[in-house]
Amino acid sequence: MRAITVSFLFLAVTACSSGVVTGVPSFPSHSHSSVATATPSPGQSALNQVSDPRQVTGKITGPCHTSDNGMLPDPRCTPGAYDPAITAAKLCAPGYTTRDYRPPVDETEKAKRIIEQAYGQSQDQHGELDHLISLELGGANDLSNLWEEVGPIPNDKDTVENTLHRWVCETTGAAAETRLHLAQTAIARNWQTALSDLDVSV
């Protein structure tokens, strides 16, 4: 067993013959609770609630494994997280932008390297650091909601995110909040089936 220190990340990584990689990032660990937004399907964890505008938080412990040729994250490592303070009323308000919630590039670059370590991904795979529950659906910046999606940029998930945002904002009040809750759960479970699961058309 050997300890490797990556100074610019203040990241302690322990590697052993089993291939288990544990990352302890320098990101702040905000108090957040694991909250079941729906009964998790087999292999699916409950979503986390985290309020972390403009910063990456949390930690991720490997080994993690993508599925479907890198299109889906590991539900144990990346179950999804949302900010309960970002309501449908706020997301759907005229002029609302996710720009003020997104972390700066230096933090997302650190996060990407931490995630690559946990998932055993090479830095030359040219994946996109992605919010599993997108910011336009109230997703958090916590490492439990971030993963590196392989493939072209932009990708098909962007269409799903935009469509679900429009679907949420087609209505108001309690109905919009319910739709947001359903959209967050569906996209975290499997973004590829989220639209069909909710019977939403592009």
C-alpha positions as CSV (number, residue, x, y, z in Angstrom):
1,M,0.0,0.0,0.0
2,R,1.4,3.4,-0.8
3,A,0.2,7.0,-0.3
4,I,0.2,9.4,-3.1
5,T,-0.2,13.1,-2.4
6,V,-1.4,15.4,-5.2
7,S,-0.4,18.8,-3.9
8,F,-2.6,20.9,-6.0
9,L,-5.7,19.0,-4.9
10,F,-4.6,18.3,-1.4
11,L,-6.0,14.9,-2.3
12,A,-4.9,11.8,-0.4
13,V,-5.2,8.7,-2.5
14,T,-4.6,5.2,-1.1
15,A,-4.0,2.4,-3.7
16,C,-3.7,-1.3,-3.0
17,S,-3.7,-4.4,-5.0
18,S,-7.4,-4.8,-4.9
19,G,-7.8,-1.6,-7.0
20,V,-9.8,0.2,-4.4
21,V,-9.3,4.0,-4.6
22,T,-10.5,6.3,-1.9
23,G,-10.4,10.0,-2.6
24,V,-10.6,12.6,0.3
25,P,-10.9,15.9,-1.5
26,S,-10.2,19.3,-0.1
27,F,-13.7,20.4,-0.9
28,P,-15.9,21.5,2.0
29,S,-18.2,18.8,3.4
30,H,-21.5,20.6,3.9
31,S,-24.0,19.0,6.2
32,H,-26.4,17.2,4.0
33,S,-28.9,14.4,4.5
34,S,-29.6,11.4,2.3
35,V,-33.3,11.8,1.5
36,A,-35.3,9.2,-0.4
37,T,-37.4,11.0,-3.0
38,A,-38.8,7.8,-4.2
39,T,-38.3,4.1,-3.3
40,P,-34.9,3.4,-4.9
41,S,-34.8,0.6,-7.4
42,P,-32.2,-2.1,-7.0
43,G,-28.7,-0.6,-7.1
44,Q,-30.1,2.9,-6.9
45,S,-29.3,5.1,-3.9
46,A,-31.5,7.8,-2.4
47,L,-30.9,11.4,-3.6
48,N,-28.9,13.8,-1.4
49,Q,-29.9,17.3,-0.4
50,V,-27.0,19.7,-0.6
51,S,-27.0,23.5,-0.8
52,D,-23.6,24.5,-2.3
53,P,-23.9,27.4,-4.8
54,R,-20.7,28.3,-6.5
55,Q,-18.6,25.6,-5.0
56,V,-18.0,21.8,-5.2
57,T,-18.6,19.9,-2.0
58,G,-18.5,16.4,-0.7
59,K,-16.4,13.3,-1.5
60,I,-16.5,10.2,-3.7
61,T,-15.1,6.8,-2.8
62,G,-14.1,4.3,-5.5
63,P,-13.9,2.0,-7.2
64,C,-16.8,3.3,-9.3
65,H,-17.9,1.9,-12.7
66,T,-19.9,3.5,-15.5
67,S,-22.4,1.4,-17.5
68,D,-23.8,1.5,-21.0
69,N,-20.4,2.4,-22.5
70,G,-19.8,5.2,-20.1
71,M,-23.2,6.8,-20.6
72,L,-24.5,6.1,-17.1
73,P,-22.7,6.7,-13.8
74,D,-22.4,4.2,-10.9
75,P,-25.5,4.7,-8.7
76,R,-23.5,3.9,-5.6
77,C,-20.9,6.6,-6.3
78,T,-23.2,9.1,-8.1
79,P,-26.7,8.8,-6.8
80,G,-27.6,12.4,-7.5
81,A,-28.0,15.5,-5.3
82,Y,-30.3,18.5,-5.5
83,D,-30.5,21.8,-3.6
84,P,-33.8,22.0,-1.8
85,A,-33.5,25.8,-1.8
86,I,-33.8,25.8,-5.7
87,T,-37.5,25.5,-6.1
88,A,-39.5,25.3,-9.3
89,A,-40.8,28.8,-8.7
90,K,-37.2,30.0,-8.7
91,L,-36.0,27.9,-11.7
92,C,-39.0,29.0,-13.8
93,A,-38.8,32.7,-12.9
94,P,-38.1,35.0,-15.9
95,G,-34.4,35.8,-16.2
96,Y,-33.3,33.0,-13.9
97,T,-29.9,31.6,-14.8
98,T,-27.7,28.8,-13.4
99,R,-24.6,30.9,-13.9
100,D,-24.6,32.1,-10.3
101,Y,-24.8,28.5,-9.0
102,R,-22.2,26.9,-11.2
103,P,-18.7,26.5,-9.6
104,P,-15.6,28.2,-11.1
105,V,-13.5,26.3,-13.5
106,D,-10.6,25.7,-11.1
107,E,-13.0,23.8,-8.8
108,T,-14.6,21.8,-11.6
109,E,-11.2,20.8,-12.9
110,K,-10.2,19.5,-9.5
111,A,-13.5,17.7,-9.2
112,K,-12.9,16.1,-12.6
113,R,-9.6,14.7,-11.6
114,I,-11.0,13.3,-8.3
115,I,-13.8,11.6,-10.2
116,E,-11.4,10.2,-12.8
117,Q,-9.5,8.6,-9.9
118,A,-12.6,7.1,-8.4
119,Y,-13.9,5.8,-11.7
120,G,-10.5,4.7,-13.0
121,Q,-10.9,6.9,-16.0
122,S,-8.0,8.2,-18.1
123,Q,-7.5,11.9,-18.5
124,D,-7.3,11.5,-22.2
125,Q,-10.8,10.1,-22.6
126,H,-12.2,13.6,-23.2
127,G,-15.3,13.2,-21.2
128,E,-17.6,16.0,-20.0
129,L,-17.9,16.7,-16.3
130,D,-21.7,16.5,-15.9
131,H,-24.3,17.2,-13.2
132,L,-26.4,14.0,-13.0
133,I,-29.4,16.2,-11.9
134,S,-28.7,19.2,-14.0
135,L,-28.5,22.7,-12.6
136,E,-31.6,23.7,-14.6
137,L,-33.4,21.0,-12.5
138,G,-32.0,22.2,-9.2
139,G,-29.0,19.9,-9.1
140,A,-26.3,20.5,-6.5
141,N,-22.5,20.8,-7.1
142,D,-21.8,17.9,-4.6
143,L,-19.5,15.1,-5.9
144,S,-22.4,12.7,-5.4
145,N,-24.1,14.6,-8.3
146,L,-21.0,14.9,-10.6
147,W,-19.5,12.3,-13.0
148,E,-17.6,12.3,-16.2
149,E,-19.8,11.4,-19.2
150,V,-18.0,10.1,-22.2
151,G,-19.0,10.8,-25.8
152,P,-19.7,13.9,-27.9
153,I,-20.3,17.3,-26.5
154,P,-23.1,18.5,-26.6
155,N,-24.8,15.1,-26.0
156,D,-28.3,13.6,-25.9
157,K,-28.6,14.2,-22.2
158,D,-28.7,17.9,-22.8
159,T,-32.0,17.5,-24.7
160,V,-33.4,15.5,-21.8
161,E,-32.5,18.2,-19.4
162,N,-33.9,21.0,-21.5
163,T,-37.1,19.0,-22.1
164,L,-37.7,18.3,-18.4
165,H,-37.0,21.9,-17.5
166,R,-39.7,23.0,-20.0
167,W,-42.1,20.3,-18.6
168,V,-41.6,21.5,-15.1
169,C,-42.2,25.2,-16.1
170,E,-45.4,24.4,-18.1
171,T,-47.3,24.7,-14.8
172,T,-47.0,26.6,-11.6
173,G,-47.4,26.3,-7.8
174,A,-47.6,22.9,-6.2
175,A,-47.9,21.2,-9.5
176,A,-44.6,22.6,-10.7
177,E,-42.9,21.6,-7.5
178,T,-44.3,18.1,-7.9
179,R,-43.0,17.9,-11.5
180,L,-39.6,19.1,-10.4
181,H,-39.4,16.4,-7.7
182,L,-40.4,13.7,-10.3
183,A,-37.9,15.1,-12.9
184,Q,-35.0,15.0,-10.4
185,T,-35.8,11.5,-9.4
186,A,-36.2,10.2,-13.0
187,I,-33.1,11.8,-14.4
188,A,-31.0,10.5,-11.4
189,R,-32.3,7.0,-11.9
190,N,-31.6,6.8,-15.6
191,W,-31.4,9.9,-17.8
192,Q,-31.9,7.8,-20.9
193,T,-35.4,6.6,-19.8
194,A,-36.4,9.7,-17.9
195,L,-38.7,11.2,-20.6
196,S,-40.4,7.9,-21.3
197,D,-40.8,7.1,-17.6
198,L,-42.6,10.5,-17.1
199,D,-44.4,10.3,-20.5
200,V,-42.9,13.6,-21.6
201,S,-42.4,14.3,-25.3
202,V,-39.4,16.2,-26.7
